[in-house]
Amino acid sequence: MVQNDLLLKHLSSVYDPELGVNIVDLGMVKDINHVDDKVTVKLALTIASCPMRNQIEAEIKRKLELIENISAVNIETVEMNQAERTAVMEKARQRARENAEPTQIDPKTRVLAIGSGKGGVGKSTLSTNIAVGLSNNGHKVGLLDADIWGFSIPRLLGIKGRIKANDNKQMLPFEHNNLKVISTGLITEDEDTALMWRGLMLSKALEQFLKNVEWGQLDYLIIDLPPGTGDIQMALSRLLPQAELIVVTTPQLMAQKVATRVADMAKRSFIPLLGVIENMSYFETNDGKTYNLFGEGGGSTLANQFAIPLLSSIPISEDTNNEADVGNPLILQDKDSPTKRELLKLINTIEEKLPPIQDETCTGRLAKVFEELSK
């Protein structure tokens, strides 16, 4: 008989290719049964259709069949429950944090990436309004325009200037009403200049924005991601393992299906999904009539599919885009509108679900209690 501790030792040299952690530490080995020269391993997978299943099983068989007196290895696969999946993802995120490259972003900064599967769903507008709203509520906020080709943050904020460097040759974010902003649109000659960069240069640009910018102390860093699941998104999980993702979709089935890929990318990259925003949910006129211009249900379907909250359903209102087009974000406009009201609710929801780190300490909680009692 070969002792189980020896079998476990050999199994601990088998790594999940996506997670980068051995299958024993991940809790994937549920049981080992050894009879004569045959071994049966019960293997728990995060999902039954795990794309790495065949590779992991082949590696288990290869490693165990190298052991003397073992001639056959049988593998029984089961699917992890929700608690087990959560534990595995936490181990993977912990490993990512331990191996993360140093950046100028403090580990205590809340990093919130805004992503979408396709362009035209209002991702940049939402990123801008979320950043401005958090800043207006007294938080120290940075806004990083990671849509390197399709930058639009400078126009959405009405910024005309260019970023400068300090004595250490670090870039200084453009400060706009207490909001720190970085965008390739603040580096190029003008917003009509085309950036003809390939994939590697895109991820390097993001790396420079995180490593070579003097961000200072931030409560929140909002990142406006480009559409899709390419180099920028993959670099984000490597450079900022504390990042969390909000997926933006519209009510359309087509947009929801495309957004599903972004949510799937986040899960496979171990980026926590904070929730879904359904943008352009409906059109509301000044006299209160509503019209479902783009269908219904895309946001709630996506949220249910990934068991995450639908954070907000934001309508289109009359007369709200004119000022936004010249650099006055909706959240700052004097005129009240259904869109502005929903944006303000969204800001409060984000603060509740993702409070600044210092607010989560015991001292911070006590301070809130005393503040409430003094009112």
Sequence and secondary structure as in RCSB ss.txt:
>XXXX:A:sequence
MVQNDLLLKHLSSVYDPELGVNIVDLGMVKDINHVDDKVTVKLALTIASCPMRNQIEAEIKRKLELIENISAVNI
ETVEMNQAERTAVMEKARQRARENAEPTQIDPKTRVLAIGSGKGGVGKSTLSTNIAVGLSNNGHKVGLLDADIWG
FSIPRLLGIKGRIKANDNKQMLPFEHNNLKVISTGLITEDEDTALMWRGLMLSKALEQFLKNVEWGQLDYLIIDL
PPGTGDIQMALSRLLPQAELIVVTTPQLMAQKVATRVADMAKRSFIPLLGVIENMSYFETNDGKTYNLFGEGGGS
TLANQFAIPLLSSIPISEDTNNEADVGNPLILQDKDSPTKRELLKLINTIEEKLPPIQDETCTGRLAKVFEELSK
>XXXX:A:secstr
   HHHHHHHHTT B TTT SBTTTTT EEEEEEETTEEEEEEEESSTT TTHHHHHHHHHHHHHTSTT  EEEE
EEEE  HHHHHHHHHHHHHHHHHH    SS TTSEEEEEEESSSSSSHHHHHHHHHHHHHHTT  EEEEE  SSS
  HHHHHT     EE TTS EE EEETTEEEEEGGGTSSSTT      HHHHHHHHHHHHHSB   S SEEEEE 
 SSSSHHHHHHHHH TT EEEEEE SSHHHHHHHHHHHHHHHHTT  EEEEEEEEEEEE TTS EE TT S HHH
HHHHHTT  EEEEEEEETT HHHHTTT  GGG SS  HHHHHHHHHHHHHHHHS  GGGGSHHHHHHHHHHHHT 
